[in-house]
Amino acid sequence: MVHSHTISLPTKGNDDMQDVTDHAQDALRDSGLSSGLLNVFVVGSTAAVTTIEFEPGLERDISVAMERLAPRDAHYEHEARWRDDNGHSHIRASLIGPSVTVPFMNGELALGRWQQIVLIDFDTRARDRTIIVQVVGE
């Protein structure tokens, strides 16, 4: 059985990180399933979903690490072609990926004590992000 849930979240862009664990747990609870897999997917090519310990130090660390890997002020062919400013946003999002899958048992996500599911918006402006949560199980 598959249950799908759609969540809309406003973001600030520029590496804005938001904890979406409670949204995922709510979708799991609404599904009525007790064991299986839960997938969290962000629609769009300039945002990503992953797990991390959601705390201010690591929020800054992710931003610093991404700046090293895909600097904002580097040359991007995407920007030259489309005359926009978010080439680094696409690269950063592709490095992390648009989704994460978490197993669940007894109706609870199998996350570690200090592990949360987060959305990171790498775009250069505020956006309304759509997140799809799909729950598969029994």
Summary of the structure (lengths in Angstrom):
residues: 138
radius of gyration: 15.9
end to end distance: 6.7
largest distance: 50.7
contacts: 436
relative contact order: 0.39
helix: 30%
strand: 38%
